[in-house]
Amino acid sequence: MVHFVGAGCGAADLITIRGMNLIKEADVIIYTGSLVNPALLQYAGRDAQIHNSASMTLEDVMELMRKSDEEGKKIVRLHTGEPSLYGAVREQMDELERLGIGYDSTPGVTACFGAAASLNLEYTLPGVSQSLIITRMEGRTPVPARESIEKLAMHRASMAVYLSAGMLKQLSDRLLAGGYEADTPAAIVYKATWPEEKRILCTVGTLAEEGEKNGITQTAVILVGEAIAQHGYDRSRLYAPDFSTQFRPAAEDVEQERMLLHIISFTARGRELSLQLMRQMAGSRYQCRLYSKKETEKEAKHDVIEVVQTPVSEWAGSRMETGIPMLFIGAAGIAVRAVAPHLGNKLIDPPVLVMDETGQNVIPILSGHVGGANEMARNIATLLGARAVITTATDLEGKFRADIFAVRNDLTIVNREGIARVSGALLEGKRITCSVEEAMRPKADFSHAGEIEFVPYPPTSYVDLLILSENPEGRLQDVAERAGLILRYKPYILGIGCKKGKSQKQLEQEADRLLAEYGIGYDEVSAVASIDLKKEEEGLMSFCREKELRFVTFSPKQLSEAEGEFTASEFVRRQTGVDNVCERAAVTAGGKDCVLLCKKKAGDGITMALAEKKRGLNWNE
């Protein structure tokens, strides 16, 4: 009986238990010379006959097996890695069948999996690559033309290339010819898991240079693909709260909008408070990311905390750019100095809050109204039993807050200086006048009835607050002279789906094209909507901030519940869990009675749709 055993990729303790036991019990061991770690032979019995097949032909190996089997001996044919990959085992098995000798196989860990373990990488990252191609360059052993490096490279999947370390220049050229970019991540792993292992991270364009520099000419596996970088991937759908399995039902109460909150601390006490806050926020509408400016031995155990290597102002600037709310745990001065160089205006700056290290006070210091920092402070204070320190006058006096009213009702603030006029009048105890379509007025018992007097629409004389239900086009200057604060209704929702890594510019070009076709300006768009897999898509976030658009995302479950006829795609369903993203997201964001104006338009890896929501205002904050 002959037992084909995979020796594994190198380390002697990576052989399977079955393989190790077969070696222990073998009377004859035929191993593949320098390719198998000789340390594995320590498992062999004292009386076992050991033969190195490096100097043997197939006929020599088969004759040794035949004689050993006739003598009733137990034979182990010990192959490197996994015998089914480049192991030349089929020809031996055919000969054994011809000779009437029985055989079986025991698998081993192949080199590309040993290399993955050494690099702590995953080949099949959602949104990056879902395939692993294992192949080789042709040498003295030919490769079918349909499996050339160029043709396989066209897939841009993760790739592991064996038996090609001596041809790195040719390999690099052919990968580039097939479609990989020169800066595509790559790695050379020499003798993966062996004591003398070398791990070299590089790119497709620098494979030859790095191989020569490190003296690599053989016994290495070459890894290629975006997955090698181990970032820019989507979260696995399998473990998403809204994904059902036979073992776990989907959560029924997934929040419609989960708000990102980046928390940064500066001392051990601050880091402990950030961890406490993250635990308290589990299950809330806030999705926390923790950062620290310093690393301690204790902190290293908390892999949820990312150490900030750049200056705090640079860290804050990147979040200001994409509109991510921030909570500083420490002195207010640190937060002020960090965000000051990056301030835009009160309508686009993200919420910034400060909490003292004892966890007693939460203070919104930027974008209290429009960005929602005041509301966030109250929510965080409630979770921790702290005090929200609110300093905005209209909040303290309980007055009508025109800017919050505008944000919550998707109204464009046409003249920003008008906010101060209206707020100032209210704080002086005056009653403001408001002109808005009759159908959009509140009932008499709304919460601020004593502060607002409604007058006919359109107004014939000056009013404090004017709410337009449509774009006045060239008449805006005339209208501005008759109102203190002008708000314009934004009825349109832009639904977007896109591949990973699409830039702000690419998204803007597609949006410009679609909106121009319908004669719609960005100031008439109330929100951009997408799937929650894109919640932290940098290009989308930057695009929305640049255009001052609210960005909302929904779970696949929520999108699948949207009513209407949508452009279905099985590919999109496999990738995201729902058959359409852009159309369903636009309609879901628009709410009841929302109408889809433009169905999916695709281009440059981006899909967009346009919806119009029912006109109406919520006057109660």
C-alpha angles and dihedrals in degrees: 000000000000121000116199106208128190108225093201128233099302121293109100092226093056093075114106119260089242091052092049092050092049090053090050091052097042123115092192127030122189109187132181100250120232093004093069120066105248088216087078089068089069086080091061120106119255093251097043117125110231122200128185108218094197091098096037132093124222089261091053091051093047093048090052090050092048094052093044092050091050087055090054094247126154109240129203119193101199112203129184119258113335111349094216090066114071089326099127088223099134093070090051092049091051090053091048090052090050089051092046094241119145123232143172138187136238115193126231138198109272124222098256091057092047088050091049090053092049091051094038091230138146118218096200106057114168111250092015109058135340098183137067118204116201112195146132141223116257114256126148085333108064126226122218111260091237088061098051117142090247094055094045091047090059088075092061087212126142109287135194114196118199132193093016106098091113092056103050096136092053091043092052093049093049094047089053091047089052096054112276114128118239090246094052107130116257139168138202113209114189116201094346112223093002116124089251094050119149123199117196120181114201141128134269088258094053100042095108094043093051093043092053093044091054097040095243113161104139147007094046135117119219117217122199136178145073090278090070088073090058097214140089093053132136124245114264113264090214093072098034113122092235095051117098124215132172087260101042131030119221116263111261096205103053108156116252092224123020111194120219116231122185113202122197127189134182108199138042090257091051092050092053089051091050090053090049091050092049090053091048091050094052106122094015126111091265122091109200132208116189125214134176132194092212134042125217133182089252093049092053087072090061104075089179090074116081116205113230109225096178127073113284091243090056091049091050092045093059090053092046088053093056097034099245115160116240135205117196115202104204139037118358089226091066091055094046094051092044097054100031097087091052102048117135114169137306093264098058106024112107122239115279121190136178128209125188117237093251090060093234102119134037114193125188107213101171136034095004095164113023096032093041098238091141092054091046090051091053092048094048091046090053092051094051100033088245133135123260108220104208117185104174110114100222090053092050092048094042092236130156107280108213096189094052089045089054095049095047092049097043094246123157113233099225098185111028095192087064091073091070091048094054095041091047092052092049093048089052088058095252125143113236126218120231131192118198136141112286092240091056097051121107128245116270093257098059116135098258098040092125093056102048130060114195119219130186121289126264093033121235093197139024117309130183095225126027121183115194120202094199141027109279090205109193093000094072094100091053091048093048091060090060100049140059095207124015122200123182125202116244107205101171131093122196112210114202136187121175146164119262116281101021109158129235089249094053092049092046092052092053093044092048090053095049097044092046090054090059097037093243126144126213089247088066093054113091100188149353113232131196144144120293090246084075095048093115099031101141097209092051093047092049092046092053093047093048091051093039092239127152111243117213130175135193137201120252088251092056092046092049090056093059112119121232143056113300137183101258125209124185090201091056090047092055091048100043110014094249130077097233134020112180099046096040093045093051093050094043092052091048093058129206117004092011112157125215106229099177125024123215117317116187132200139142093005091306130110124196137182133179128220135180120215130212113272115247143119134227106215097182113084 
